[in-house]
Each structure stands twice: as C-alpha cells, then as structure tokens.
Amino acid sequence: MKLKARPRYLFVDASTYCQLSCPVCPNGRGTLDDFDIKRGHLRPSDFRELLDANPRIAGVELSNWGEPFMHPNIVELLQDAHERNVKLVLNSNLGLRKEGFMKALVDNGVRKVMCSVDGASQETYEIYRVGGDFDAVIENAAEVNELKKKLGSEYPRMIWKFIVFAHNEHEIPKAKQMAQELGMEFQVALPIETDLSVGKDIECTFSPANDKDQLRREMRFAAMTECEEVIGYDPMPSTCMQLWEQPVVNWNGDILGCCSSQKKIGGNAFVDGLDKAINNSDIRYARAMVLGLKPPREDIGCSDCYIYKEMARSGRWLKPKPPDKLVRSYIDHFGIPPIDRSWSIRAYSYIQGNVVPWSYLIIREKFS
C-alpha cells in the first residue's frame, strides 16, 4: 500500500454542535473542546471551494462529530453538493423539526441518512438520547417518506440505527415495525465502550443487552468478539482505511484522519489544498504506523487510539479490505463504486446483492 492518497470520498463535518447530550458521545460529554475539533460550523464558501478545486470528489459524508441540521445553512450545503453532482450521506439524530429541512434531503438527492434512534417510545428513547424528542424524529421520518412517495424518489435511504442496551432491547421488535411503516431500513448496533481516539474505556452506567439470541438474529453476532468470524474480517482496523479512502475534514478544514480521531493529523484542506493537506509528512507517517512500517510517535494521534494499540499488541497490522467488500461498502453508502483511473480494469464482475441492483467492474486491490 502506498503512503500517499487521492480519495474520491471525504467526511466533511458540517457542524460540531448537537442539541443532545448522549452520555457515551464525546460531544454529549462535553470533551470536544479539550482536543483539536472545537465547536463551529462549516462555511458554505469553504465547502464550495473544496468541491470546485477537487472535481474528482464523488461522495461526501457531511457529518462526523455533530448534528448536521444544527448548521444554520445546511440546506445551502446540500444544494451546493447536488449542483456539483456530489453524492451525500448524513448521520443525524433527526430530532430537529424545521420547515424545509426534510424536503431539502429529497430535493437534493441525498443518498442516505443514518438516523440514530435508540428506542420506540419517548420514555425509552430519552434515557440515552438525553434531551431528545422522539415524536419529532418520527414526524421527520414520516415527512421524508411522504415526500419520496409524492416525488417518486428512492432517495434518501433512511436507516433507523438502534444502539442496543439492556434498557431498550425489549423495544427492538416495536422499533423494527415502526421503521417498516415509515419506509426505513432497520439496523441494530452495539454500543462503543471505548473512546477509540484516546484509548480509554468510557464510564457508562448503561448495561449491555441480555438477549444475545435476539442480537444474533438481528445482526448475526452478539459481541465484537464474534464479529470477525461472522463477516470474515475484523471491522475495527478498517476504520484506519479512512486515512486513504475517506479522510475526515473538520468544519474548519483541519484533517483529522479518521472518524474516531479528535486530534489534527494532517494539514488544512482550506489553506493548503486537499491533496497537500491529506499527504503531509504527519499523515503519511500515521499511515505507515497502521501498516506496521513505523514505530508509534507521540505527536501522532494514532498512538493513543485503541485500534492502533490493539494492532500493535497483536501484530495484526492493517490490510486492505477484500475488493468485493470495498466496493460493496461504497455502493451501499453512496450508490457509486470507488473506481478511478488508479484502478486497472479486469473482467471481474461483482453484483451488489439485493441492496443495489447493479453490477460493476472490480479491478484489483487499489493499494497493491
């Protein structure tokens, strides 16, 4: 794998503000200002210039540490991307009711919205989503569903993401039924117990789910220790692939590297230009670290990361995803494959199951 990158996809954090106070989230715990992220909103002019200067960018996940709908000009950002044919994905708690927000998702062809909804009632939902309004979430989801029907649009795909704990596992069947009625896909997820970026366990008073059989029915595994055996690879180190495939640009242009990082690890995309910012000496050193080619360096944020520490302990360094899984993830996410001129075409076809009924040429592993 090369140490330089030229990605087609980015994370760009629209806003690091959030109206909720989720206790396991660094934002909810109020620790973001202790690191390099800080609080702020992406300037629309910076976003436009970033896309115009890098026309190869095909997809952007317009969120990371905050709630994108907290941005005062979020509709403008969606329009800017749509006008440039850049596919968008958002992660949202979907709890803000403002006129025009949901229509903007449909009008601007947002590909997918991951909606964090950990319950099927206000009583259960607000235990973890502190300060959240369950009715507002459902009203927003229903509005998107109606707009999609009215306009004959298949987008955005709406995903109900249910982080499961002991206090909410009894509502999984009800939530799954509600998701179906709202035209949403339903996903169960395990909670993160470790703040990956600083490698420390999170003090969490929530008990893990007890019904392991239900978890295995919903997601095929009941703990991260079972995950690799079920899906064929360890998903945690694949986060490090974002250093190459989908670097994170903070709202102020600073390169954070991956979605777990709370520390600046590259240059500044708005000041240095994207390619220079994501390929400076620090981020190339970080890439060498996760490949096992360089020793840890104290000033590189990866040194504190739980994933890196586990790779160093086990000696199992980062490897590229198998090509079919790499293509599957980007087709599923943005509706388009990660193919550019650096891939040498071979006659090997991969069909993306039932999620997206297309077939694409798969080439070889991009970084071989």
N, C-alpha and C positions, 0 to 999 in steps of 0.2 A: 504494500500500500504506500502511496506517495504521501508526503507530508504537506503538500500544498493542495488546496481545494478550489473548486469552481462550481459551486452548487447551483441548482435550479430552484431550490426551495429555501425559505427562510422562516424563522419565527421573528415577528416584529411585534413588540409589546405595545399595544395601543395606549394602555393606561396601567399604572401600578396602584391605582386606588380601587377599593372594593367596599361595598356597603355592608358586607357581612363580617363576622368575627369568628370564623371557623377555627377551633382550638388547635388543630394539627397543622394548619397552614401558617407559614412564616408571616404572611400578610395579616392574618387574623390574630396572630400572637404579637404583632407589632414589632417584629425584628428586622424588617426590610431596611430600615434606615440605619441599622448597625453595619450594613455591608455596602456594596457599591451600587445597588439597584436604585435606592432612594425613591421618592414619590414624584410622579409627574405624568404628563400627557404627551403623546407623540404629536409633533407639529405636522399638520397636513402638508405643508410645503416641503418638509424634510422627506416625508413618505413619497410624495410625487417625484422629487428629485432622485431618490433612491431607485425607484422603479424605472424612471426615464434613462438613468445612467447605466442600468443593467437590464436591458430588454430580454435577456435570456431567462430572467426570473419568471417561472410559470405558476408558482403557488406560494402563498404566504399564510402562515397561521398567525392571525392578528391578535394574539393574546399569549400571556405566559403567567405572570405573577399577579395580575389584577383582573378586574371585571371590565371587558371592553366597552360595555354600554355605559360605563361611568364617564367615558370620553365625551366632552361637550360637542364634538364634531364627528361622532362616529359614522353618521350617515355619509358625510363628505368623504371619509376614508374608504367606505365601501364603494362609493361611486368612483373614486379615483382608481381603485384596483380594477373595477369592472370595465371602465373605459379603456384600460390597457390590457384587457383580456388576461388578467392575473386572477387565478382561482383562489378563493379564500376559505379558510376554516376558522371557526371561533370556538373557544371554550368559554362558557358563560354559566352563571347561576340562574339566568333567565328571570330574575326576580324584580326587574325594574319595568314598571308599566309607563311607557311614554308613547305618545301618538307618533306614528310613523316609523318606529324602530323595527317592528316585525315586518312591515311592508318593504322596508329597505333591504331586508335579508332576501326576500323573494325577488324583488325588482332587480337586484344587483347580482343574482346568480350565485350567492354564497353556497359553496358546495356542501358544507357540513357544519352543524352546531352541536358540540358536545355539551349537554345540559346536566349539571351536577344537581341531582335531586335525590336525597337520601331518606326517603320516606314516602308514604302515601296519605299522610294527614298532617295538618299543621302541628299537632301535638308531638308527633314523632320527628317530623322534618326539622323543627326548630331546635331540637336537642343538640344536633351537630351544626346545622346551618344557623348559627346564632344571629338573630336579627332578621331572618328571612321571612318572606311572606309566601306561603305555599299556594294560596289562591292566585296570587299574581303570576306565579310560574305556570300554573295550569291555564290561566287566561291567555298568557302569551303563546304557549304551545298550541292552544286551540285556534288562536288567531292565525298563526303560521299555517296550520293545517287547512283552514278555510281558504286562505289566500292562495295556497298551492292548488287547491281544487278549482277555485274561481279562475285562476290564470293558466291552468293546465301545465303547471311546472312540477318537475320531480325534485327540484331543489328549493331550499336546503334539506338534506337528510338530517332529521332531528334524532339525536341519540339521547335517551334517558340513561344517564350513568348513575348507578346506585351503589355507593360505597357502603358495604355491609358491616354492621356491628351487631352485638347482642341485642341492643335496644331497638333495632329496626328490622331484623331479619324476618320477623313474623309478617311484615308488610310487603315482602317481595312479591307474593302472588297478586296482591291487590295493585301494586305499582305496575307490575307487568301487564295486567289487564287494562289499566288506565293508559299506559303507553300505547297499547294496541289501538284503543279507541281514539287516541289523539294522532294516530299515524306516525308514531315514533318507534324506532328500534330500541331495544332494551338490553342494557349491559350491566352486569354485576361486577364490582371491582373490590379488591381487598384494600384496606387502609395501609398507608405508608407509616411504618412505625419508626423509621429513622430519617432524620433530616440529612438527606444524601450529601448536600453541599458542605456540611461541616462534620459529617461522620459521627453524629451523636444521636442517641435514642431520644425520641420526643416524649416528654412527660404527658401521657394521655390516660385519662381516667376511664375511657370507654373500653368495655370488654369486647373481645373478639367474638365473632359469630359462633354459635354452638352446633348448629345443624350442618355438619360437614357434608352430608349426603345431598342436601339442597344445593350447597355451593358447587359440588361436582356436577350436579345436573345442569346448573346454570352456566358454569364457566369451565367445566372439565377438570378443575383442580380446586383444592380447598386451602392450599397454602403455597407460598412461593417455593417451598422445598419440593413440591410436586410438579411445579410448572415446567421445568426443563424436560422431564421425562415425557410429559404430555404433548408439548408443542414442538419438541425436537431441538430446542436451543435455549440457552439462558437469556431471558429478555432484558435483564438488568444492564449488562455491559453494552447492549445495543443502543442504550442512551448515548454512549460515547460516540457512536457513529454520527451524531448530530454535529460533531466538530468538523466533519467533512460534508455530510449530506444536507444538513439543515441547521446552520448556525443560528444562535439567538442574538438578535439585535435589540438592545434595550430601548426604551422610549426616547432616550437622549442620544442614541447612536452607538453607545458603548457595546462592544462584543462580549457577551457573557459566555460564549462557547456552547453550552448545552442548557436544556430547560431546567435542570436542577441547580445550576450554578448561581450563586448570589454574589460572585466576585467577577470583576472585569478580567478577561483573559486574553483579549486581543486589542486591536486599535479601536478607532471610532469610524463607523461607516459614513457618517455625515461629514466628517472632517477629512479623513484620509482617503475616502473612496472605499467601496465594499471589498474589492479584491485585495487591496493592500491591508485593510483592517483585519480580514479573516486569514491572512497569511503572514502576519508579522512573526518575529522570532519567538515570541512567547507562546503563541497558539500552535506554532509548528513544534515547539518543544513539548507542549501538552499532548499533541498527537503522538509524538514519539514515546512519551511516558505510557500512554494507554496501550501502545503496541509492545511494551516491554523493551524498547530500544534505548531508553534513557532512564537514569535514576530519578526519584522524586526531587522536586525543587521547591523550597519553602514558599517562594513567592508565586507559585502556580497553584491556582485554586484546586486543581485535581488532587493535589497531595492530601487535602483534607476530606476528600469525597469517600463515602462509604464504599461505593462501587470500585473505585481505584484501589482502596485498601484491601478489599476482598480479592481483587485480581492479583495484587502483589503477594498476598498471603498464599494463594492457591497456585500461583504461577500460570494461571489460565488467562492469557492476555487477549485483548480484543481481536476478533476475527470478523471479516465482513459477513453480513447475513448471506445465506444461500440466495442466489439470484432470483429464484422464484418468490421467496419471501420478501426480498427487497422490492420487487415490482408489485407484489400483492399489496404491500403496505401503502405505497404511493397511489396506486389506482384506487384503493379503498378510501384513502384520505382526501385526495384532490380530484379524483376522477381521471387522472392523466398519469402516464408512466414516467419513470425517471430516466428518460432516454435523451442523450445529447450526442454531439459529434465525437466525444471521447470514447464512446462505446463502439466496438467493431461488430457489425451486424453478422449474425449467423442464422441459419434457417432452423431456429428452435422456437416453437410457439408455446406460449403459456396462456391458458384460459383462466380468467379470474372467477371461477366458481359461479355462485348464484348472486353474488353481491353486485357485480358489474358485468353485464353480458357481452364483454368484448374480448378479443384476443389480441395479443401484442407480440411483436418480436422481442425475444430476450436475447441478450447478447452474451457477454461474459461478465464475470465479476468486475465491477467498474474499476476497482483499485488493484487489480492483479498486475 
